[in-house]
């Protein structure tokens, strides 16, 4: 299992699409937005925009990493027959999915940590030790629903469809989840939809932590519910794909 995880991580780190879209873009966006609006202060929490933007762009990068590191590679493996090879190994279906999720979590770290590093170095963002110790692990583990979504996409559609579908999902979740601009700017109907999405719950937990508040139970429960639901669907989709293979 450990060798499989290492293989998956090394393969994605050699992928130029991964490096550009999920590592370089979030850092570049943070540097741009923080220089444009970094001096503003959130009226509700009193937190500077540089800190809010750090959470938003780190969330976007982590979301993108978890989706892109699972959907397209998994679809390619299904098309090339790699899933057939996995079927004859001693690994049960749930462990194969778990291995993919662990590999995805490893690949989330570069985008997440580089945005945080850019915020600390360029904008002198400073949080308490307890806030850092809570923020980073929660934002890391919180990407599980998005990795599960990527695995579901990869199990259901071919590679030429998986890539655009993953990108649409990535940008849609980022936009509607308030990672690029406040949800309050959306029409009321769209706000209702946004509040039901895992991306909003995920970012909201981070925003509350940097504001010095306890993450709302509704956001934590929502993210956990999405993780369970999408994880179950990913497992079902994998089993369906291997039966058809």
QUIVEN-V957190 format. One record per residue. N is the residue number from 1. RES is the residue in one small letter. OMEGA is omega in degrees with one decimal (999 if undefined). Layout:
BEGIN
[[N:RES:OMEGA] [N:RES:OMEGA]]
END
This chain:
BEGIN
[[1:x:-179.9] [2:x:178.6] [3:x:179.2] [4:x:178.6] [5:x:179.7] [6:x:178.0] [7:x:-179.0] [8:x:-178.0] [9:x:-179.6] [10:x:-179.0] [11:x:-179.3] [12:x:179.5] [13:x:175.0] [14:x:-177.2] [15:x:-177.6] [16:x:179.5] [17:x:178.7] [18:x:-177.2] [19:x:-176.1] [20:x:-170.6] [21:x:-171.3] [22:x:176.4] [23:x:-175.7] [24:x:-175.6] [25:x:-179.2] [26:x:178.0] [27:x:179.9] [28:x:178.9] [29:x:179.1] [30:x:-179.6] [31:x:179.5] [32:x:-175.6] [33:x:-178.6] [34:x:176.9] [35:x:178.5] [36:x:-172.1] [37:x:-173.5] [38:x:-177.6] [39:x:180.0] [40:x:179.9] [41:x:178.7] [42:x:-175.7] [43:x:-175.3] [44:x:-173.6] [45:x:-176.2] [46:x:-179.5] [47:x:179.9] [48:x:-178.5] [49:x:179.1] [50:x:179.6] [51:x:177.7] [52:x:180.0] [53:x:176.7] [54:x:178.8] [55:x:-177.2] [56:x:-177.2] [57:x:174.3] [58:x:177.4] [59:x:177.9] [60:x:179.9] [61:x:-179.7] [62:x:177.1] [63:x:-179.6] [64:x:-179.3] [65:x:-177.7] [66:x:179.5] [67:x:-174.5] [68:x:-179.0] [69:x:-178.6] [70:x:-169.5] [71:x:-175.0] [72:x:177.8] [73:x:-179.5] [74:x:178.2] [75:x:178.3] [76:x:178.7] [77:x:177.9] [78:x:-178.4] [79:x:-177.6] [80:x:178.3] [81:x:-179.6] [82:x:178.2] [83:x:177.4] [84:x:178.6] [85:x:179.2] [86:x:-178.8] [87:x:-177.1] [88:x:175.0] [89:x:178.8] [90:x:-176.4] [91:x:174.5] [92:x:-176.4] [93:x:-176.3] [94:x:-179.9] [95:x:176.5] [96:x:177.2] [97:x:179.4] [98:x:178.7] [99:x:178.1] [100:x:179.3] [101:x:178.7] [102:x:177.4] [103:x:178.3] [104:x:178.6] [105:x:177.6] [106:x:-177.2] [107:x:175.5] [108:x:-172.2] [109:x:-178.8] [110:x:-178.7] [111:x:-179.4] [112:x:-174.9] [113:x:-179.4] [114:x:175.4] [115:x:178.1] [116:x:179.1] [117:x:178.4] [118:x:179.7] [119:x:-178.4] [120:x:-174.1] [121:x:-173.2] [122:x:-176.4] [123:x:176.6] [124:x:176.5] [125:x:-177.9] [126:x:176.3] [127:x:175.2] [128:x:-178.8] [129:x:179.5] [130:x:178.8] [131:x:177.4] [132:x:-176.8] [133:x:177.2] [134:x:-173.5] [135:x:-173.5] [136:x:179.6] [137:x:-178.4] [138:x:179.4] [139:x:177.3] [140:x:-178.8] [141:x:-176.8] [142:x:179.8] [143:x:-178.0] [144:x:179.1] [145:x:-177.4] [146:x:174.6] [147:x:177.8] [148:x:176.2] [149:x:178.1] [150:x:178.0] [151:x:178.1] [152:x:177.8] [153:x:-178.7] [154:x:-179.5] [155:x:-171.5] [156:x:-173.3] [157:x:178.8] [158:x:-175.8] [159:x:-177.8] [160:x:174.3] [161:x:-177.5] [162:x:-177.5] [163:x:178.6] [164:x:179.4] [165:x:177.3] [166:x:-179.5] [167:x:176.4] [168:x:177.9] [169:x:-178.5] [170:x:-178.2] [171:x:178.8] [172:x:178.5] [173:x:179.6] [174:x:-178.4] [175:x:-176.5] [176:x:179.7] [177:x:177.9] [178:x:-178.2] [179:x:-179.3] [180:x:174.0] [181:x:-175.2] [182:x:178.0] [183:x:-178.9] [184:x:178.8] [185:x:-177.9] [186:x:171.8] [187:x:-173.4] [188:x:-180.0] [189:x:179.3] [190:x:176.5] [191:x:178.7] [192:x:177.7] [193:x:-177.6] [194:x:-177.2] [195:x:179.3] [196:x:-174.9] [197:x:178.0] [198:x:-179.2] [199:x:178.2] [200:x:177.8] [201:x:-178.9] [202:x:-179.5] [203:x:-178.3] [204:x:176.6] [205:x:178.8] [206:x:179.5] [207:x:-179.9] [208:x:-179.9] [209:x:-178.8] [210:x:176.4] [211:x:179.5] [212:x:-178.7] [213:x:172.3] [214:x:179.4] [215:x:-178.8] [216:x:-179.5] [217:x:-179.2] [218:x:179.6] [219:x:178.5] [220:x:179.7] [221:x:179.3] [222:x:-179.5] [223:x:177.7] [224:x:179.5] [225:x:177.2] [226:x:179.6] [227:x:179.5] [228:x:-177.1] [229:x:-178.4] [230:x:175.7] [231:x:177.8] [232:x:178.7] [233:x:177.8] [234:x:178.2] [235:x:177.8] [236:x:-178.9] [237:x:177.9] [238:x:179.8] [239:x:178.0] [240:x:-179.6] [241:x:-178.8] [242:x:176.0] [243:x:178.3] [244:x:-180.0] [245:x:999]]
END
